Amino acid sequence: MSMLDQFQKLDDLIVEHTQPPTRAILRNQLALTREQVEAYQAASDKQDQTLSSQAEAIAALQEENRKSAATIARFQTQNDPPSIHVINQMPEAKYEPEE
């Protein structure tokens, strides 16, 4: 049973078992609580979407980094000291200029 269903059931019980003005007070408080839960759920859904898009962006950048590191490694030779040292540490690679 979802939270909103539980709120509706509670509202029905309040209507059935209370009299004014207690009924109005309880229903108003329940309405405020319901609004807070709905706002929290909306914010949580938005955060989930943001985290998902960030994870996709991170994966794409890691792949791009892997390809760049492979390209740099291909151009490095024993006789030609590299101008850039590549330290491949997952999940991120660091590039350091040669001293």
C-alpha positions in Angstrom: 0.0 0.0 0.0 1.5 3.3 -1.1 1.9 6.3 1.2 -0.9 8.2 -0.6 -3.3 5.3 -0.2 -2.5 5.2 3.5 -3.1 8.9 3.8 -6.5 8.4 2.1 -7.4 5.6 4.4 -6.4 7.7 7.4 -8.5 10.6 6.0 -11.5 8.3 5.6 -11.1 7.1 9.3 -10.9 10.7 10.5 -14.1 11.5 8.7 -15.8 8.4 10.0 -14.7 8.6 13.6 -14.4 12.3 14.5 -16.7 15.3 14.9 -16.1 19.0 14.1 -13.9 20.8 15.0 -11.5 17.9 15.7 -12.2 16.5 12.2 -11.2 19.8 10.5 -8.0 20.1 12.6 -6.9 16.5 11.9 -7.7 16.7 8.2 -5.8 20.0 7.8 -2.8 18.4 9.5 -3.1 15.4 7.3 -3.3 17.5 4.2 -0.1 19.4 5.2 1.7 16.1 5.8 0.5 14.7 2.4 1.8 17.8 0.6 5.2 17.4 2.3 5.5 13.8 1.3 4.5 14.6 -2.3 7.1 17.4 -2.4 9.7 15.0 -1.0 8.9 12.4 -3.6 9.1 14.9 -6.4 12.5 16.1 -5.1 13.7 12.5 -4.8 12.6 11.7 -8.3 14.5 14.7 -9.7 17.6 13.8 -7.7 17.4 10.2 -9.2 17.3 11.7 -12.7 20.2 14.0 -11.9 22.3 11.1 -10.5 21.5 9.0 -13.5 22.5 11.6 -16.0 25.7 12.3 -14.0 26.6 8.5 -14.1 26.1 8.5 -17.8 28.3 11.5 -18.3 31.0 10.0 -16.0 31.0 6.8 -18.0 31.3 8.7 -21.3 34.2 10.8 -19.9 35.9 7.7 -18.6 35.7 6.1 -22.1 37.0 9.2 -23.7 39.9 9.3 -21.2 40.7 5.6 -21.9 40.8 6.3 -25.6 43.0 9.4 -25.1 45.4 7.5 -22.9 45.6 4.7 -25.5 46.4 7.2 -28.2 49.1 8.8 -26.1 50.6 5.4 -25.3 50.8 4.5 -29.0 52.8 7.6 -29.8 55.3 7.0 -27.0 58.4 5.0 -27.9 61.5 3.8 -26.2 63.8 6.2 -28.1 61.5 9.3 -27.8 60.8 10.1 -24.2 57.2 11.2 -23.7 56.3 14.7 -23.0 53.4 13.6 -20.9 53.4 10.9 -18.3 50.1 9.1 -18.2 49.0 7.6 -14.9 45.9 5.6 -15.5 44.1 5.2 -12.2 40.5 4.2 -12.5 38.1 5.9 -12.2 40.1 8.9 -13.3 43.4 9.4 -15.1 45.8 12.1 -14.2 48.1 13.8 -16.7 51.4 15.2 -15.5 53.8 17.2 -17.6 57.3 15.7 -17.8 59.9 17.5 -15.7 
